[in-house]
């Protein structure tokens, strides 16, 4: 098995059916995370058979970034579109072609910070998918 490597890839957002905007030059790591939650409770019937509780899955796009704080940068895009829905396509390696796409809720990162003088302004962006996420397997 050959694991897919991160990069060179793309991450592209489209807000309100406008022009797609890409920010791969600011993304240094990332992925899609899945979290499961139980819904309801197990049900045990008189014959001893147990029907397990249901489950739901929440998917989140997480990107580790070095921010360009200029007018065309990712942080400004997120600031201007905070709490809006956008379509996104995240392809971590264009050579393999695997990708996730769907609608996400845009949110600012928890912060844009630097640990020391002359360090890059960095932060982590987390966008929850709204509705189903589509995974396209690579070649």
matplotlib code that plots the C-alpha trace (Angstrom):
import matplotlib.pyplot as plt

x = [0.0, 1.3, 0.0, -1.1, 1.3, 0.1, 0.9, 1.0, -2.7, -5.6, -8.3, -10.9, -13.9, -17.0, -19.3, -22.8, -22.1, -19.4, -15.8, -13.9, -10.9, -7.9, -5.6, -3.1, -0.1, -1.2, -2.1, 0.8, -1.2, -4.7, -7.3, -10.9, -11.9, -15.0, -16.7, -19.5, -22.3, -24.9, -28.5, -31.1, -30.5, -30.1, -33.4, -33.5, -36.5, -38.3, -36.4, -33.1, -32.1, -30.6, -31.1, -28.2, -28.7, -28.3, -25.3, -24.6, -21.4, -20.1, -17.3, -14.8, -12.2, -9.2, -6.4, -3.1, -2.2, 0.4, -1.8, -1.2, -3.0, -3.3, -6.4, -6.3, -5.3, -7.2, -7.7, -9.4, -11.6, -12.7, -13.2, -15.4, -17.4, -17.6, -20.5, -21.5, -21.9, -19.5, -18.8, -15.3, -13.1, -10.0, -7.6, -4.5, -2.5, -3.4, -1.2, -3.5, -6.7, -8.4, -10.7, -13.4, -16.1, -19.3, -20.7, -19.0, -19.8, -17.0, -15.5, -12.5, -9.7, -9.4, -6.6, -3.9, -0.8, 3.0, 5.2, 8.1, 9.3, 9.6, 7.6, 4.8, 1.2, -0.4, -3.6, -5.9, -9.1, -11.9, -15.0, -17.8, -19.5, -23.2, -24.9, -23.2, -19.5, -18.5, -15.3, -13.7, -11.1, -7.8, -6.4]
y = [0.0, 3.4, 6.2, 9.4, 12.3, 15.8, 18.2, 19.5, 20.0, 22.5, 23.9, 26.0, 27.9, 29.4, 31.7, 32.5, 30.9, 33.5, 33.1, 30.1, 31.3, 29.1, 29.4, 26.5, 28.8, 29.5, 25.9, 23.8, 20.9, 19.6, 16.9, 15.8, 14.6, 12.4, 12.4, 10.0, 10.5, 8.1, 9.0, 7.5, 4.4, 0.6, -1.2, -4.8, -6.9, -9.7, -12.3, -10.9, -9.3, -5.8, -3.2, -0.7, 3.0, 5.0, 7.0, 10.2, 11.5, 15.0, 15.9, 18.8, 20.2, 21.2, 23.3, 24.4, 27.7, 30.5, 33.5, 36.2, 39.1, 41.1, 42.0, 38.8, 36.5, 33.6, 35.4, 38.4, 36.0, 34.2, 37.6, 38.9, 35.6, 34.6, 32.3, 32.0, 28.7, 28.0, 25.1, 23.7, 21.2, 19.9, 17.8, 17.1, 15.8, 16.6, 13.7, 11.1, 13.0, 12.0, 14.8, 15.8, 18.3, 19.7, 22.7, 24.0, 26.8, 29.3, 30.4, 32.5, 30.5, 30.7, 33.2, 34.4, 34.3, 34.1, 32.7, 35.1, 38.1, 37.6, 34.3, 33.7, 34.5, 31.1, 29.4, 26.5, 26.7, 24.3, 24.2, 21.8, 20.3, 21.2, 18.1, 15.3, 15.4, 13.7, 11.7, 11.0, 8.2, 8.7, 6.8]
z = [0.0, -0.9, 1.4, -0.3, 0.6, 1.4, -1.5, -4.0, -3.8, -3.9, -1.7, -3.4, -2.0, -3.7, -1.9, -3.2, -6.6, -7.2, -8.5, -7.0, -4.8, -3.9, -0.9, -1.3, -0.9, 2.7, 3.7, 5.2, 6.5, 6.7, 6.3, 6.8, 10.3, 11.1, 14.5, 15.4, 17.9, 19.2, 18.6, 20.9, 23.0, 22.5, 22.5, 23.9, 22.9, 24.8, 22.8, 24.0, 20.7, 21.1, 18.4, 18.8, 19.0, 15.8, 14.9, 13.0, 11.5, 11.5, 9.0, 9.4, 7.1, 9.1, 7.6, 9.3, 7.8, 7.6, 6.9, 4.3, 6.1, 2.9, 1.0, -1.2, 1.7, 3.3, 6.6, 4.9, 2.8, 6.0, 7.8, 5.0, 4.7, 8.4, 9.2, 5.5, 3.7, 0.8, -1.4, -1.0, -2.8, -1.0, -3.0, -0.8, -3.7, -7.3, -8.7, -7.0, -7.5, -4.2, -3.0, -0.6, -1.6, -0.2, 1.6, 4.7, 7.2, 7.1, 10.4, 11.4, 13.0, 16.8, 16.1, 13.8, 16.0, 16.0, 18.8, 18.4, 16.5, 12.7, 12.9, 10.4, 11.5, 11.8, 12.8, 12.3, 10.3, 11.0, 8.7, 9.5, 6.5, 6.2, 4.8, 3.0, 2.1, -1.1, -1.2, -4.6, -4.5, -6.2, -9.1]

ax = plt.figure().add_subplot(projection="3d")
ax.plot(x, y, z, "-o")
ax.set_aspect("equal")
plt.show()
